[in-house]
Amino acid sequence: MTDPEQPVDPRLGLRIVDHDPQNLEHLARPLTAAMPQWDRDRYWPMPDGNNFPLNQGNKPECTGYGTAHELALGPVQILGMTPSYAHARYLRNVQEDRKMGRRFTGGATVAATMRAAKKDGLITGYVWNLGLSDTLDALTNVGPVCLGTTWRSDMFQPDGDGRLRCTGSDAGGHFWVLAARVRNHPKFGAGCWMVQTWGPRWGVGVKELNLTSGCAFVVDDDLHELLAAHGESVIMRDFYEPPQRAPFHAIRGARTFHRAAHATVRRDQEFGSFAEAIGSGLRPCAICQPTET
């Protein structure tokens, strides 16, 4: 474990290098390789709503806010991600760090963040990506990826067209989420869209992510350097082992509900029984015709 100097920005944490050797026993590569492989761009959008991106303010709470972003992003969109929820997650991450013997000012570790989420039942588990190749394959084929990396002095604002220049001196550590893989951006080439936790005045919008701000593009070479410099990359096991779906569901604001097999755009509400769905005031879909049996 190494502790650099105090971060130059209050939104950053200490960059703590603490890869547990047991991480090598819980790798994403075997799971990712066993899945159907995509050969095109991939986006994991946010749910509808105007509260994204969230803003951690001038506090080193990126692990809490980044966790809320990850939970909200597809393929399993979880609603109810608010600043108060994100703050509570941050405090929980700090608590887990202290249980593991880490006491410091300035953020929380990736390991504590993942462990707290698993203990609290938010995720079934997590697995680690080793380097750029594993990270890109997981992002393309499985779901959004959480990173814990050094944040460099030239990364505080992206260019006007959205590119994040990952150069400059070490400014501290940051927890952030990759939400899309783009194989050939017309300006930048191969890279990824990330979602920042610094509010709607930061970054650019990406319509495929259902965001009007808060995003920046990181090219593959820059991402490789950040990961090679003791960067951490982790993805939730839930995306490999999707939870059992409820038999009925509905889209927010609709008047009808559907059978699980109906390919609707979203599953904003789920119902464990036909009676529960009817009791919500919705009527059965005329297309998929859900029934009690």
Backbone bond lengths (Angstrom), bond angles and torsions (degrees), N, CA, C in turn:
res aa  C-N    CA-C-N  psi(-1)  N-CA   C-N-CA  omega(-1)  CA-C   N-CA-C  phi
1 M - - - 1.466 - - 1.524 108.39 -
2 T 1.342 116.73 134.28 1.461 119.88 177.42 1.513 109.08 -130.67
3 D 1.304 116.46 138.88 1.452 122.24 179.17 1.516 109.50 -112.64
4 P 1.342 119.13 114.43 1.449 120.88 176.69 1.522 110.50 -76.82
5 E 1.300 115.56 -176.45 1.454 120.21 177.48 1.518 110.77 -63.36
6 Q 1.317 116.29 162.98 1.459 121.13 179.42 1.526 110.21 -56.23
7 P 1.343 118.50 135.72 1.467 120.86 -179.48 1.527 112.02 -56.42
8 V 1.335 115.48 148.65 1.458 120.16 -178.72 1.522 111.74 -83.03
9 D 1.318 118.31 -9.22 1.459 122.73 -179.13 1.528 108.06 -130.40
10 P 1.340 118.69 133.52 1.473 120.07 -175.64 1.518 113.91 -65.34
11 R 1.327 118.57 -14.70 1.461 121.29 179.13 1.521 112.51 -79.32
12 L 1.321 116.84 -13.68 1.460 121.78 -178.39 1.524 110.79 -97.50
13 G 1.321 114.31 160.02 1.454 120.26 175.68 1.510 110.18 -112.24
14 L 1.324 115.44 178.86 1.451 120.25 173.41 1.527 108.93 -67.87
15 R 1.310 116.70 140.71 1.458 120.36 176.41 1.516 108.30 -85.50
16 I 1.328 116.61 101.47 1.458 121.44 -175.14 1.524 109.25 -104.96
17 V 1.296 117.05 120.80 1.461 122.89 178.18 1.517 107.63 -94.38
18 D 1.315 117.47 111.27 1.457 120.10 -173.47 1.526 109.79 -151.53
19 H 1.315 118.36 57.21 1.454 120.93 177.39 1.521 109.76 -71.76
20 D 1.318 115.49 117.69 1.456 120.79 176.46 1.526 108.82 -73.68
21 P 1.333 118.98 132.18 1.461 119.85 178.00 1.528 113.24 -55.68
22 Q 1.341 116.80 -26.33 1.460 119.82 179.23 1.527 112.23 -67.82
23 N 1.347 117.38 -16.27 1.466 119.11 176.75 1.524 111.13 -56.79
24 L 1.315 117.05 -32.23 1.465 121.15 -178.77 1.523 111.79 -66.85
25 E 1.327 116.73 -15.44 1.463 120.66 176.97 1.527 111.56 -90.16
26 H 1.333 117.42 -4.19 1.462 121.25 -176.98 1.529 108.98 -134.52
27 L 1.323 115.83 68.55 1.456 121.87 -174.92 1.526 111.73 -100.95
28 A 1.330 114.18 148.45 1.460 120.17 179.08 1.523 112.77 -75.64
29 R 1.329 118.38 -28.21 1.457 122.03 -170.70 1.534 114.07 -51.83
30 P 1.341 120.50 -51.19 1.464 118.54 -179.31 1.529 113.39 -61.37
31 L 1.321 116.84 -37.06 1.462 120.35 -179.86 1.524 111.31 -70.48
32 T 1.327 116.41 -42.69 1.459 120.79 179.97 1.526 110.81 -64.26
33 A 1.315 116.40 -43.55 1.464 120.64 -177.69 1.516 112.27 -63.76
34 A 1.333 117.38 -25.47 1.464 120.78 -179.06 1.522 112.87 -81.17
35 M 1.347 117.87 -6.92 1.458 121.53 -178.29 1.524 110.93 -94.06
36 P 1.343 117.70 159.42 1.474 119.68 172.03 1.519 109.88 -57.35
37 Q 1.329 117.27 134.26 1.456 121.60 -174.96 1.528 111.37 -96.32
38 W 1.337 116.34 125.85 1.453 122.49 177.65 1.525 109.63 -82.65
39 D 1.308 115.74 148.79 1.463 121.14 175.76 1.523 109.22 -130.47
40 R 1.328 115.50 48.90 1.456 120.85 177.66 1.522 108.75 -157.20
41 D 1.329 116.31 174.15 1.458 120.06 179.35 1.526 109.90 -61.96
42 R 1.326 115.28 154.31 1.464 119.41 -179.24 1.514 110.24 -141.76
43 Y 1.322 117.12 130.37 1.460 123.63 179.36 1.528 108.93 -123.29
44 W 1.335 115.88 139.45 1.465 122.24 176.76 1.531 107.18 -116.75
45 P 1.336 118.99 94.55 1.472 121.67 -168.90 1.521 114.41 -76.01
46 M 1.329 113.91 160.34 1.456 122.67 170.64 1.529 108.85 -79.94
47 P 1.334 117.94 156.02 1.468 120.10 172.58 1.521 110.79 -69.58
48 D 1.315 116.69 164.48 1.456 120.78 176.94 1.527 110.08 -60.87
49 G 1.308 115.62 148.04 1.464 120.55 179.07 1.514 110.59 141.18
50 N 1.323 116.13 158.56 1.462 121.36 -175.70 1.522 113.32 -103.81
51 N 1.330 117.89 10.11 1.469 119.17 -175.98 1.523 112.66 -90.98
52 F 1.323 118.64 -0.66 1.463 121.12 179.42 1.522 110.16 -107.47
53 P 1.313 118.41 144.88 1.461 126.93 -0.07 1.522 112.34 -78.15
54 L 1.318 115.69 150.99 1.454 120.59 176.91 1.534 110.27 -73.79
55 N 1.327 115.16 161.37 1.467 120.75 -176.01 1.523 109.77 -126.03
56 Q 1.325 117.04 114.34 1.460 121.44 179.86 1.522 113.17 -76.45
57 G 1.328 117.78 -6.07 1.452 120.44 -179.22 1.518 111.60 68.25
58 N 1.322 116.92 -152.83 1.469 121.74 -177.64 1.520 111.60 -97.06
59 K 1.323 116.30 42.38 1.454 121.44 178.34 1.526 108.93 -128.09
60 P 1.321 118.06 150.60 1.471 121.21 -176.22 1.525 112.62 -80.27
61 E 1.343 116.61 53.35 1.454 121.19 -173.55 1.528 112.65 -103.39
62 C 1.343 116.55 30.39 1.462 120.12 -174.77 1.522 112.74 -62.82
63 T 1.345 118.53 -31.41 1.458 118.65 -179.81 1.525 111.90 -67.13
64 G 1.334 117.11 -33.89 1.457 119.86 176.68 1.510 112.44 -72.59
65 Y 1.331 116.25 -46.00 1.458 120.46 -178.67 1.525 111.22 -72.12
66 G 1.337 116.50 -37.01 1.455 119.17 176.40 1.515 111.97 -64.69
67 T 1.343 116.68 -38.34 1.465 120.45 176.13 1.518 110.79 -61.20
68 A 1.333 117.32 -43.53 1.469 120.66 178.38 1.522 111.13 -61.34
69 H 1.333 117.51 -40.01 1.461 120.37 176.60 1.524 111.02 -63.16
70 E 1.328 116.56 -44.54 1.463 119.74 -178.91 1.520 111.28 -62.13
71 L 1.329 117.02 -41.36 1.457 120.27 -179.95 1.525 111.52 -66.62
72 A 1.333 117.06 -32.67 1.466 120.48 -178.54 1.523 112.57 -77.34
73 L 1.334 117.11 -32.31 1.459 120.42 -178.58 1.526 111.26 -66.98
74 G 1.361 115.89 150.79 1.453 120.14 173.89 1.516 110.66 -60.61
75 P 1.339 119.54 171.60 1.469 126.79 7.20 1.515 114.58 -79.57
76 V 1.332 118.05 -14.49 1.462 120.91 176.42 1.523 107.14 -114.05
77 Q 1.326 116.79 98.87 1.460 121.01 -175.83 1.522 109.99 -84.15
78 I 1.329 116.33 119.37 1.452 121.62 179.06 1.521 108.54 -103.08
79 L 1.307 116.14 124.88 1.459 120.84 -178.62 1.523 110.76 -83.38
80 G 1.328 116.13 169.51 1.455 121.42 176.41 1.516 114.89 85.54
81 M 1.341 116.97 17.02 1.461 119.75 178.23 1.532 109.50 -82.25
82 T 1.306 117.60 108.38 1.458 124.52 -174.91 1.526 109.58 -126.05
83 P 1.343 117.58 166.88 1.465 119.27 175.59 1.525 113.36 -57.40
84 S 1.325 117.65 -38.70 1.467 119.22 -179.76 1.527 110.95 -66.81
85 Y 1.314 116.71 -36.97 1.454 120.39 176.65 1.528 109.78 -64.81
86 A 1.338 116.49 -45.61 1.463 121.05 -179.36 1.528 111.28 -61.99
87 H 1.331 117.04 -41.24 1.468 120.89 178.76 1.526 110.46 -62.24
88 A 1.331 116.39 -42.74 1.463 120.14 179.05 1.523 111.24 -62.67
89 R 1.329 116.67 -37.44 1.468 119.32 177.64 1.525 110.74 -65.46
90 Y 1.317 116.76 -39.87 1.469 119.82 178.56 1.528 110.69 -59.86
91 L 1.332 117.01 -47.45 1.463 120.30 179.92 1.527 110.52 -60.82
92 R 1.310 116.27 -36.39 1.467 120.48 178.40 1.535 110.62 -67.28
93 N 1.339 116.91 -38.09 1.464 120.33 178.16 1.525 111.47 -64.39
94 V 1.331 116.17 -41.93 1.461 120.65 177.49 1.526 110.28 -61.80
95 Q 1.329 115.22 -42.17 1.463 119.68 178.36 1.525 111.26 -59.07
96 E 1.326 116.24 -41.39 1.463 119.87 -179.70 1.525 110.74 -67.96
97 D 1.331 117.24 -37.87 1.461 119.95 175.64 1.519 110.75 -58.64
98 R 1.315 117.42 -44.02 1.459 120.79 -177.88 1.520 111.40 -66.25
99 K 1.331 116.97 -33.93 1.461 120.01 175.32 1.528 110.94 -63.89
100 M 1.333 115.85 -29.58 1.460 121.54 -179.41 1.520 111.91 -90.66
101 G 1.354 116.59 8.79 1.455 120.96 175.18 1.508 115.06 86.66
102 R 1.325 117.68 12.60 1.465 120.42 179.58 1.526 109.44 -102.27
103 R 1.303 116.46 118.41 1.463 121.69 176.89 1.517 108.25 -128.76
104 F 1.306 117.07 111.89 1.453 121.79 179.82 1.519 107.78 -156.95
105 T 1.322 117.17 161.42 1.453 121.56 175.53 1.521 108.32 -96.33
106 G 1.303 117.01 134.99 1.453 120.28 176.20 1.499 114.47 112.64
107 G 1.350 117.28 71.81 1.445 120.70 171.56 1.516 114.48 89.31
108 A 1.339 114.49 -164.82 1.458 122.45 179.42 1.524 107.74 -142.91
109 T 1.314 116.84 162.07 1.453 120.53 -177.21 1.529 111.56 -85.43
110 V 1.317 115.40 160.05 1.464 120.66 176.50 1.526 109.97 -63.76
111 A 1.329 116.54 -42.22 1.462 120.14 -179.39 1.526 111.64 -58.64
112 A 1.343 117.12 -44.59 1.463 120.54 179.66 1.522 110.87 -66.49
113 T 1.321 116.54 -37.31 1.470 121.02 179.76 1.521 110.96 -62.25
114 M 1.319 116.73 -46.03 1.456 120.49 -179.93 1.530 111.35 -68.45
115 R 1.327 115.35 -42.41 1.465 119.07 -178.42 1.524 111.30 -64.37
116 A 1.320 117.06 -40.52 1.459 120.31 179.03 1.520 111.16 -65.00
117 A 1.338 117.03 -41.48 1.468 120.36 179.62 1.518 111.00 -63.09
118 K 1.334 117.24 -38.90 1.462 120.02 178.90 1.524 111.02 -69.54
119 K 1.336 117.29 -45.41 1.463 120.38 179.97 1.520 111.87 -60.55
120 D 1.337 116.49 -34.35 1.463 120.79 -177.38 1.529 112.87 -86.37
121 G 1.321 117.32 2.45 1.459 120.97 175.92 1.511 115.24 78.24
122 L 1.345 116.97 13.34 1.464 119.10 177.81 1.522 111.44 -74.37
123 I 1.320 116.67 -30.91 1.456 122.26 -179.58 1.526 108.43 -136.15
124 T 1.325 116.80 157.59 1.458 120.28 178.43 1.523 111.56 -82.07
125 G 1.324 117.05 -18.08 1.451 121.82 -178.94 1.513 110.03 164.49
126 Y 1.324 116.15 -171.87 1.460 120.89 -178.48 1.516 108.51 -154.23
127 V 1.328 115.35 151.42 1.462 121.19 178.55 1.520 108.85 -134.54
128 W 1.334 115.99 156.94 1.448 121.91 -169.99 1.528 111.91 -104.11
129 N 1.319 115.16 139.38 1.466 122.26 171.96 1.522 108.62 -95.86
130 L 1.319 116.88 136.48 1.461 120.89 177.90 1.520 109.08 -105.17
131 G 1.326 117.05 101.25 1.450 121.42 175.64 1.512 115.04 83.55
132 L 1.337 115.10 -173.41 1.453 122.29 -172.83 1.520 112.58 -66.71
133 S 1.312 117.99 -46.35 1.462 120.93 -174.84 1.521 111.62 -59.96
134 D 1.331 117.76 -48.25 1.461 120.99 178.40 1.525 110.96 -61.31
135 T 1.339 115.88 -41.85 1.467 120.68 -178.43 1.524 111.12 -62.44
136 L 1.324 117.42 -45.99 1.464 120.79 -178.77 1.522 111.46 -67.40
137 D 1.321 117.45 -40.12 1.460 119.54 179.41 1.523 111.11 -65.15
138 A 1.337 116.92 -40.20 1.465 120.12 178.15 1.523 110.80 -65.78
139 L 1.320 116.72 -42.93 1.463 120.77 -179.78 1.522 111.19 -64.55
140 T 1.314 117.72 -39.89 1.466 121.57 -177.24 1.518 112.22 -74.03
141 N 1.306 117.40 -38.92 1.460 120.54 -169.76 1.518 115.45 -104.15
142 V 1.351 116.90 -18.07 1.461 118.10 -168.48 1.525 113.33 -121.82
143 G 1.340 117.97 -57.71 1.456 120.29 -177.13 1.511 111.30 173.78
144 P 1.336 118.09 -174.82 1.471 121.56 179.34 1.521 111.36 -62.83
145 V 1.329 115.06 151.24 1.461 121.87 -175.24 1.523 109.72 -119.59
146 C 1.319 117.33 135.11 1.462 122.52 177.32 1.528 109.51 -95.08
147 L 1.325 115.93 136.03 1.460 121.86 -179.76 1.524 110.82 -122.45
148 G 1.320 115.01 146.26 1.451 122.08 168.85 1.513 107.39 -126.14
149 T 1.309 117.89 108.69 1.465 121.25 -173.20 1.527 111.17 -137.88
150 T 1.318 114.00 167.96 1.458 119.88 166.17 1.528 108.88 -62.31
151 W 1.325 115.75 139.69 1.478 121.23 174.05 1.527 106.63 -108.28
152 R 1.317 115.97 122.28 1.458 120.30 -173.14 1.535 111.13 -94.08
153 S 1.326 115.11 162.13 1.472 120.43 -170.89 1.520 113.50 -65.38
154 D 1.336 118.72 -22.12 1.468 120.91 178.97 1.524 112.87 -92.62
155 M 1.337 117.52 8.84 1.465 120.75 -176.05 1.519 113.51 -100.30
156 F 1.324 118.13 5.11 1.459 119.01 -174.49 1.524 113.48 -74.23
157 Q 1.324 117.59 -22.66 1.463 121.60 174.88 1.531 108.64 -141.86
158 P 1.319 118.42 132.19 1.458 119.22 174.64 1.523 110.91 -75.92
159 D 1.328 115.98 165.63 1.460 120.46 173.41 1.521 109.64 -61.18
160 G 1.345 116.07 166.85 1.453 120.47 -179.51 1.516 113.49 -58.82
161 D 1.337 117.12 -28.20 1.458 120.15 178.98 1.520 112.56 -93.01
162 G 1.335 116.74 5.02 1.455 120.13 170.70 1.503 116.68 104.29
163 R 1.331 119.22 -5.39 1.460 118.69 -179.07 1.525 111.39 -76.95
164 L 1.319 115.81 135.98 1.457 122.58 177.47 1.522 108.54 -97.68
165 R 1.327 116.65 117.95 1.456 121.87 -179.84 1.527 108.93 -87.45
166 C 1.308 116.74 111.94 1.466 121.18 -172.88 1.523 111.01 -93.57
167 T 1.326 115.29 58.71 1.460 121.71 -178.09 1.524 109.75 -125.09
168 G 1.334 115.32 174.57 1.451 120.33 178.53 1.518 111.99 101.89
169 S 1.311 115.13 -172.63 1.462 121.33 -177.36 1.525 111.25 -82.38
170 D 1.308 116.73 164.63 1.463 123.71 178.65 1.527 109.10 -70.72
171 A 1.352 116.40 117.63 1.458 120.31 -178.78 1.524 112.97 -101.94
172 G 1.324 117.49 -8.48 1.454 121.15 -177.02 1.515 109.85 143.26
173 G 1.323 116.49 -165.51 1.451 121.45 179.21 1.510 111.21 -113.34
174 H 1.341 116.77 153.75 1.455 120.43 -177.74 1.521 109.69 -148.12
175 F 1.332 115.51 145.02 1.465 123.96 176.01 1.519 107.36 -106.66
176 W 1.319 117.94 123.49 1.460 121.34 -176.74 1.517 110.71 -146.28
177 V 1.332 115.87 168.78 1.464 120.93 -170.87 1.522 110.37 -124.33
178 L 1.328 115.76 131.94 1.463 122.15 169.73 1.524 108.21 -88.43
179 A 1.339 116.35 128.39 1.461 120.64 -174.24 1.521 113.91 -117.14
180 A 1.334 118.70 -8.56 1.465 119.83 -178.19 1.521 110.43 -157.38
181 R 1.318 115.16 145.76 1.457 122.47 174.04 1.529 108.88 -111.87
182 V 1.344 115.92 127.53 1.468 122.07 178.93 1.526 107.31 -123.08
183 R 1.300 117.56 118.97 1.466 120.69 -174.60 1.521 112.82 -77.17
184 N 1.337 117.10 -29.23 1.468 118.88 -176.33 1.525 110.03 -151.42
185 H 1.315 116.42 76.37 1.466 120.59 176.38 1.529 108.59 -62.88
186 P 1.343 118.39 138.29 1.470 119.75 -175.34 1.525 114.43 -61.44
187 K 1.334 118.29 -23.59 1.463 121.13 178.84 1.525 113.41 -104.93
188 F 1.323 116.61 -34.99 1.456 119.98 -167.75 1.525 114.53 -111.69
189 G 1.324 118.27 -14.34 1.456 120.36 -175.39 1.516 111.25 84.03
190 A 1.330 117.28 -147.55 1.455 121.92 -175.37 1.524 111.18 -76.40
191 G 1.326 115.97 136.94 1.452 120.43 178.93 1.511 111.73 179.12
192 C 1.333 115.63 -162.87 1.466 121.82 -175.10 1.533 109.77 -139.37
193 W 1.318 115.20 149.53 1.457 121.13 170.27 1.525 108.78 -91.36
194 M 1.319 116.51 129.23 1.448 121.88 174.54 1.524 109.84 -107.97
195 V 1.348 115.94 157.17 1.462 122.15 176.93 1.524 107.77 -114.62
196 Q 1.325 115.35 122.51 1.457 122.16 -176.80 1.522 110.90 -90.43
197 T 1.330 116.10 159.55 1.464 122.27 -179.50 1.525 111.84 -108.44
198 W 1.339 116.63 30.22 1.457 121.55 -175.27 1.523 112.29 -112.85
199 G 1.318 117.27 25.55 1.451 121.27 170.74 1.515 115.64 85.88
200 P 1.335 116.95 176.41 1.466 122.33 -173.07 1.520 115.25 -74.97
201 R 1.325 118.98 -9.23 1.464 120.07 179.49 1.529 112.26 -88.78
202 W 1.317 116.03 -1.52 1.464 120.84 -178.03 1.528 109.53 -105.10
203 G 1.319 116.84 136.86 1.450 120.92 170.92 1.515 114.55 77.77
204 V 1.322 114.82 -165.34 1.464 122.89 -176.08 1.520 109.57 -121.98
205 G 1.315 115.28 169.15 1.454 120.93 177.29 1.519 111.96 -91.17
206 V 1.326 115.85 153.61 1.461 123.01 174.82 1.526 106.55 -134.61
207 K 1.318 116.98 106.89 1.464 119.99 -172.63 1.520 112.18 -61.53
208 E 1.340 117.43 -32.87 1.465 119.76 179.97 1.526 112.26 -66.77
209 L 1.337 116.67 -20.74 1.461 121.38 176.01 1.525 112.21 -94.99
210 N 1.328 116.67 0.54 1.458 122.11 -178.60 1.530 110.98 63.08
211 L 1.358 115.66 36.68 1.461 121.64 -179.76 1.522 109.67 -128.87
212 T 1.336 116.28 137.46 1.464 121.02 178.16 1.525 112.28 -98.45
213 S 1.334 117.42 -2.37 1.473 122.22 178.01 1.522 107.85 -167.09
214 G 1.338 114.97 179.92 1.450 119.54 174.14 1.510 116.22 87.23
215 C 1.333 118.11 5.06 1.460 121.07 -175.68 1.527 111.16 -114.81
216 A 1.320 115.90 155.55 1.462 122.65 173.58 1.517 108.26 -148.86
217 F 1.336 115.15 154.58 1.471 121.30 -176.81 1.522 109.76 -103.61
218 V 1.332 115.66 128.65 1.462 122.29 179.78 1.527 107.83 -114.80
219 V 1.332 117.39 119.32 1.462 120.40 -178.95 1.529 109.57 -74.55
220 D 1.325 115.92 158.88 1.463 120.99 -174.58 1.526 112.94 -58.12
221 D 1.330 117.40 -41.17 1.468 119.50 -177.85 1.523 111.61 -62.05
222 D 1.332 116.11 -41.22 1.467 119.38 179.05 1.523 111.10 -67.65
223 L 1.324 115.94 -41.79 1.463 119.32 179.51 1.529 110.45 -63.80
224 H 1.313 116.46 -38.65 1.463 120.37 177.16 1.530 110.61 -59.49
225 E 1.325 117.68 -44.82 1.469 120.67 -178.85 1.528 111.64 -65.09
226 L 1.314 117.51 -41.20 1.457 120.21 179.95 1.529 111.29 -64.58
227 L 1.324 116.17 -41.14 1.459 119.31 179.86 1.531 111.28 -71.48
228 A 1.319 116.17 -36.41 1.470 119.88 179.91 1.523 111.69 -66.89
229 A 1.332 117.20 -26.08 1.471 121.47 179.29 1.528 109.78 -87.80
230 H 1.326 116.49 55.48 1.462 123.73 178.14 1.532 112.59 63.45
231 G 1.342 117.10 27.09 1.457 119.66 177.32 1.523 111.51 -72.89
232 E 1.320 115.86 149.96 1.459 122.26 179.28 1.524 109.60 -111.71
233 S 1.331 116.38 138.91 1.459 122.86 -179.16 1.516 108.15 -136.21
234 V 1.327 116.38 123.59 1.463 120.50 -173.07 1.520 110.15 -139.91
235 I 1.326 116.55 147.78 1.458 121.61 179.48 1.524 109.03 -136.36
236 M 1.322 116.40 147.25 1.457 121.42 -175.52 1.535 111.07 -74.42
237 R 1.326 115.85 140.19 1.469 120.22 177.07 1.524 111.70 -68.10
238 D 1.316 117.80 -21.39 1.470 120.45 -179.34 1.523 111.70 -54.26
239 F 1.328 116.56 -33.68 1.462 119.53 -176.94 1.529 111.12 -71.21
240 Y 1.329 117.35 -23.62 1.457 120.85 175.58 1.528 111.18 -86.38
241 E 1.316 115.96 -29.51 1.460 121.85 -177.77 1.518 108.71 -124.97
242 P 1.346 118.19 76.75 1.465 121.04 -175.56 1.519 111.62 -59.79
243 P 1.340 116.64 140.23 1.462 119.86 -179.77 1.522 111.74 -65.92
244 Q 1.329 115.90 156.39 1.465 121.05 178.10 1.527 109.30 -63.01
245 R 1.318 115.84 131.32 1.457 120.44 -178.15 1.528 111.43 -83.88
246 A 1.342 114.21 144.66 1.458 119.36 173.95 1.527 109.33 -67.71
247 P 1.342 118.10 153.62 1.474 120.21 -175.29 1.524 114.56 -68.97
248 F 1.353 117.57 -21.33 1.460 120.05 -178.27 1.538 109.10 -135.64
249 H 1.326 115.33 151.22 1.451 119.21 178.64 1.522 110.60 -153.34
250 A 1.346 115.77 167.77 1.468 121.36 -179.03 1.518 109.43 -145.27
251 I 1.334 115.35 156.21 1.457 122.83 174.72 1.522 108.44 -92.44
252 R 1.315 116.80 137.69 1.457 121.40 -178.84 1.520 110.78 -55.44
253 G 1.340 116.45 129.93 1.454 122.00 177.78 1.516 114.58 88.41
254 A 1.347 117.54 -9.13 1.465 120.22 -179.97 1.527 110.31 -82.04
255 R 1.331 115.69 166.46 1.461 120.74 179.19 1.519 112.49 -103.04
256 T 1.319 116.70 -3.44 1.457 120.86 -176.31 1.519 111.15 -123.45
257 F 1.342 115.56 161.05 1.459 120.91 172.47 1.525 109.06 -123.50
258 H 1.340 116.40 166.09 1.456 121.52 -167.87 1.522 111.86 -133.47
259 R 1.328 115.87 160.74 1.452 121.22 169.38 1.522 109.69 -72.53
260 A 1.315 116.47 157.50 1.465 120.51 -178.31 1.520 111.90 -59.02
261 A 1.335 117.84 -31.41 1.464 121.25 -176.50 1.524 113.30 -77.10
262 H 1.338 117.84 -9.64 1.464 120.24 -178.43 1.526 109.15 -75.77
263 A 1.312 116.46 123.23 1.471 121.82 -174.63 1.515 111.22 -80.45
264 T 1.305 116.92 71.04 1.460 120.92 176.09 1.523 109.43 -83.68
265 V 1.330 116.98 168.65 1.463 121.01 -175.13 1.522 111.55 -70.86
266 R 1.315 117.81 -41.64 1.462 121.27 -174.82 1.524 110.50 -137.22
267 R 1.320 114.48 163.46 1.470 121.06 175.23 1.530 106.85 -124.78
268 D 1.327 116.51 73.43 1.458 120.05 -175.46 1.528 112.54 -73.18
269 Q 1.331 117.09 -28.88 1.456 121.87 177.25 1.520 108.14 -131.96
270 E 1.326 116.30 143.29 1.457 120.57 175.89 1.518 109.42 -126.24
271 F 1.339 115.88 145.80 1.461 121.65 -177.94 1.522 108.62 -127.87
272 G 1.339 115.70 131.70 1.452 120.38 -177.92 1.505 114.33 -78.61
273 S 1.340 117.24 -13.97 1.468 120.29 -179.46 1.522 109.85 -149.56
274 F 1.326 115.40 161.42 1.463 121.39 177.54 1.533 109.44 -62.60
275 A 1.337 116.58 -40.93 1.464 120.61 -179.13 1.524 110.92 -62.24
276 E 1.339 117.33 -38.83 1.459 120.88 178.86 1.528 110.88 -64.74
277 A 1.320 116.95 -39.62 1.455 120.81 179.73 1.523 111.06 -66.97
278 I 1.315 116.53 -44.75 1.475 120.76 177.88 1.520 109.91 -63.55
279 G 1.327 116.21 -40.83 1.457 120.47 -178.30 1.514 113.45 -64.98
280 S 1.340 117.63 -18.75 1.460 120.84 178.19 1.528 112.06 -77.46
281 G 1.340 116.80 -7.29 1.455 120.59 -179.50 1.518 114.20 95.80
282 L 1.321 117.38 0.65 1.465 120.89 178.99 1.519 110.48 -89.72
283 R 1.325 116.42 159.57 1.462 121.20 178.13 1.526 109.72 -112.78
284 P 1.326 118.17 156.16 1.471 120.77 -178.89 1.525 112.04 -63.54
285 C 1.325 116.26 143.14 1.447 122.72 176.77 1.529 110.25 -63.59
286 A 1.328 116.93 136.46 1.464 120.90 -179.65 1.522 111.52 -74.43
287 I 1.318 117.80 -16.83 1.470 120.59 -176.93 1.532 111.28 -88.63
288 C 1.344 116.48 -54.88 1.473 118.77 -177.83 1.521 112.59 -88.60
289 Q 1.330 118.60 -14.68 1.461 125.10 173.14 1.532 113.24 50.67
290 P 1.316 117.47 63.94 1.467 119.15 177.29 1.524 112.05 -64.18
291 T 1.329 115.55 142.34 1.460 121.32 179.88 1.526 108.49 -135.29
292 E 1.338 115.16 176.90 1.473 120.68 -179.42 1.521 112.03 -70.41
293 T 1.303 119.21 -19.47 1.462 121.59 -178.56 1.508 111.37 -108.58
